[in-house]
Amino acid sequence: MDPIIRIGIDTSKHVFQLHGVNAAEEPVLRKKLRRHDMVAFFTKLPPTVIGIEACGGSHHWARLLQALGHEVKMLPPQFVKPYVKRGKNDAADAEALCEAMSRPTMRFVPVKSPDQQAALMLVGLRDRLIRQRTQLANTIRGYAAEFGLIAATGICRIEPLLERIKADDRLPPLARELFIIHAKEYAQLQARLEEVEDKLMAWHRADECSRRLARIPGVGPIVASMLVLKTPAPEAFRSARHFAAWLGLTPKDHSTAGKVRLGVITRAGDEALRSVLVVGATAVIRQLRRSQGAAASPWLVALLKRKPPKLAAVALANKIARIAWKLMVSGERYAVQGIVVGTGRAA
């Protein structure tokens, strides 16, 4: 068999499809392996370039294959799909992977270390607990409204509402008992969430880059930690605009025939990271309004005069993302000179 120069692997839980080509780009390997046969096969294979689609378990296999001496390239699924010729099966996907990874302009996903993935679990667990807390809070509000008990908006209003429910003698015994169960569940969720946030704050304080990013207005410890964890190789982006585009904070381009047509933001990339950046930008705008423009960025003030606040928050999130990328790549610090992004500088 001719020497294999490149292999594409379509991964799954138990069955893995391989597609390899030689120096003439001719298929010389089409093989299906079970999970327990993977290590033995690649241990005997001479070092080669292997392409894997970035998905669940892909980082584990990338680290394992790298330990065996192979060069592993992870590809985003949306970049592989255009190379699928026809139909949808494991063999076609493996062939598409093998073809896509050979393109000179292809972009790859950096392989995360076990420690990075463990820290990312903290972020995911926090996000899940927040969703569960919100769901439970809405449930409590809905049931309380059925008995004429209304609370103002905000998660901080739930515990006072539960206290009012506990002190209300007009409630039926069954309703009181069920509200007690909801209150206990809410307290447990709150305690677990505080524990996870304490661990995430400890990780933030131990990471120098995360501490530097937290100095940017609109970027607190949680956002800074997520930026560092979700972009382990910021130098892979050619510019700050490419980083913002990866986050989905740049407008869709529908230009043709020399006419520029820009639409809404693409919403590509990591939804959670984009969301917290927009929330941070919204907080900056709220603070600007409360301070009545003191020490404000002229760019942001002018933007708010001609654009709605929500649109301005997205534009500010784009700018925050670009500043964060610059600090991550250069190692500089953000010198805070005001409360709004645009009044500081890298130092």
N, C-alpha and C positions, 0 to 999 in steps of 0.2 A: 504494500500500500504506500502511495506517495506520502511524503511528510505533510502533516496537517499544520496549517499556519493559523487557523482561526476556527473556533467552535462556538456555535450558538446553542444555548440550553434553554428549553422551555420547562420551567420548574413547576412542581405541584407538590402535594403532600406525599404521594407514594410513587408516582411514575414520572420519569424525566426523559424528555425527548432531546436527542443530540443531533446537530447538523454541522459537519465540518467540511472545509474546502482546502485544496492544496494551493500552491503558488500560482497555478493557472486559473484559479477561481472555479475549479471544477469540484463538484460534490464527491467526496471520497469517504464520508462517514455519515451514515443514517442509522441511528441506533436508539433503542429504547431501553432504559435502565430502571430497575427498582431502586428504592431509596438506599437499601443496605448494600447495593453494588456500586454506588457512586464513588466512594472513597477508594475502593480497590482498583477501579478502572482508571481514575485520574492519578493514582500513585504510580502506576506503570507507564502512563503516558508522558512523553517528553514535555518539558515546559512549553506552553503555547498561550495564545491569547484567547480568553473565554468571555463571551458576552452573556449577561443575565438581565432579564427584565426586572426593574426595581419594583418589588412587591413584597408581600409578607414572607419572611424567612430568607429573603435574598441577601441581606447583609451577613447572615450566618454562613450561607454557602460561599459568599465572596471571601470571607475571612478564612474559611476552611480551605478553599482552593488556593488562595494566596500562600497559605502555610505549606502547601505541597509544591510551591515553586512556580505556579502559573500566574499570568497577568490577567486580572479580572476587570472587566468594564461593565458597569451597570447602566442600563439605558432606561429613560422614562418611557412608560408604555405608550404614550401618545406619539412618541417619535418612531416607534416600531410599527405601529398599525399601517402607515402608508406603504410599507414594504411587503405586506401580505398580499400575494398575487390574487388568490381566489379561494373562497371557502374559509372555514375556520376549524382548524384541527391542530394538534400538537406539532405535527411535522411541518406544517406551513408556518406556524409561529416560530419554530426553531430556525427555519430557513430565513425568515424575515429578520430575526435577531442577528443572524450571521451576516446578512447583507447590510443591515442598518449600521452595525458597528464599524464597518469598513469605510463609511463615508467620512471624508476629511473634515467636514463641517459639523459632524455629530457632536452633541453635548452629552456628557456623562454625569452620573450621580456619584459623589464620593462615598466610599465605604465607611460606615460608622463603626466605631469601636464598641466593645461591650459596655464600657462605662458610659459612653454617650447614649447608648440605647437605654441603659438603666435610668439615666437622668431624664430621658424623654418619657419614660413611663410615669415619672412624677407629674409632668405636664399633662399627659393624657388622663391620669387619675384625677388630678385637680379639675380638669374640664368636665369629666363625667360626674364628679361629686357636685359641681356647681349646677349642672343640668338637673340632677336629681333633687337638689335643694329647691331650685326654681319650680320644678314640677310639684313638689310637695307643698311649697308655699302657695301656689295657685290653687291647689286642692283645698287647703285650709281656708283660704279666702272664699272660695266658692261655697263650701259647706257653711261657713260662718254667715255668709250673706243670706242663706236660706232662713236663718233665725234672726235676721235684722241687725247683725253685727258687722259693721263696715270699718275698714282700716285704710289709712292713706297709703299711697304707693310707696314702694321701697322695701327692700328685704329687711331693713332694720325695724319695720313696723310689725313683723310677724310675732315676735316674742311678746310685745305689749298686747297684741290681739289675743294671744293664747292666755295671757294673764286675765284679760277681761272675760274671756270665755269661762275660765276656771271659777271666777267670782260671780258669774251670772247664775242665780238660783232658778231662773225661769226655764232653763234648758231641761229637756227630758233626761232622765237618768241614762238611757242608752246613748243619746247624743253626747252627754258629758263623758261617758266612758270611752267612746270612740275618739273624741277630741284629745283625751289624755294619751291614747295610743299614738295619735299623730304628733303630739307634743314631744313624746319620748323619741320617736323616730327623727323628728327635726333636730332635737338636741344631739342625738348620736351623729347625724350627718354633719352638723356644725362642728362637733369635736373632731371628727375625722378630717374635715376640710382644714381646720386649723393645724392639725398635725402634719398634713401634707404640705401646707404652705410654709410651715416652720422648716421642713426639710428642704424645700425649694429655696428658701431664703438662705439657709446654710450653704447650699451649693452656690448661690449667687455671690455670697461674701467670699467664698474660697476661689472664685474665678476672677482673674484680673480684668479680662476683656469685658465681662458682664458688668463689673463695677464701673468701668469707663463709660459704657453705653448708658448706664442709668443716670448719668449726668445730663443727658439730652432732655430738654423739656418735652413732656409727653411720653417719655420712656422711663417707667419705673423698674423696680427689681424684677417683677414678673415678665414684663415685655423684654427686658434686657436678657434675661435667662433664656427665653424662647428664641430670641434672635441668634444667640450663640449656639444653642442646641440644634436648631433646625437648619443652620447654615454653617456646618463644620469647616467648609472650604470656601470662604467668601472670595478668595482670589480667583476662583474659577469663573467669575463673572467679569466680562471685559470692562464694564463701566458701572457707575451707580445707576444709570438708566436701565441697564440690563437687569440689575438686581430688583429695581422697582417693577419692571415688567414681569419678572419671575413671580413676584408677589401678587400680580394681577391688579396693580395700581396705576397702570397706564391705559389710555383709551384704545378702543378697538379701531383698527385702521381699515377703512373701506375705500381707499383712494384708487382712482383709475383715470386713465386718459389725462394725466397731469392735474386732475382736480383732487384736492385733499379733503377727505371726508373722515372726520374722527367722531366716534360714537361714545358710548358709555365705557366704563372700565371693563377690562376683560374678565376680572374675577378668576383668573387662573392661579395656579400655585396653591400654597397652603392657606386654607380658609381661616383657620384659627389665628395664625400669625397676622394675616391681613386684618382680621377683625379687631385684635387688640391694638394694632397700630392706629386704626380709625378711632377707636375708643379713646386712646391717648391723645390724639389730635383734637377730638371733641372736648376733652377736659382742658386742653390749652386754650381753646377758643372761649370756653365758659369762663376761665380765669381772666382772660383778656377783657371780656365784657364787664366782669365784676370790678376790675381795676380801672375801667374806663380808658383803656389804651396806654396806661403807664408803661414805659420801657418796652413798647410793642414794636414788632417788626413792621416797617412801612409796607413791605410786600403783603403781609397778612391783613393789615388794616385796609389797604386798597382792595384786596380780594374780597373782603367781607362787605365792602360798599357796593360791589357790582354783582356778587354771586350769593346764592342762598347758603346758610350756615353748613348744611350737610355736604354740599358740593365743596365748600371751602375746607371742611374737615378731611375729605378724601385727598384734596390737593396737598394739604399740610401733611397727611400721612405719607404721601409720596415723597415729600421733602425730607421728612424724618427718616424714612427708609434709606434715602440716598446718603444722608449724613451718617447714619449708622454703618452703612457699607464702607464709607471712607474711613471711619475710625477703626473698623475691624481690620481693614487691609493695611492701613498705615501705622496703626499702633498709637496714634495721637490721642489726646484728651480734649474733651469739649470744654472750652473756657466759658463758663456761664456769666453773661453780662446782663441778662434780662430774663423776663419770665416767658418769652415767646421765642420759638425757633426763628432764627434769622438775626438775632441780636448777639448770638455767641459766635465763637470761632474755634477752629482747631488749634491746639497748642502743643 
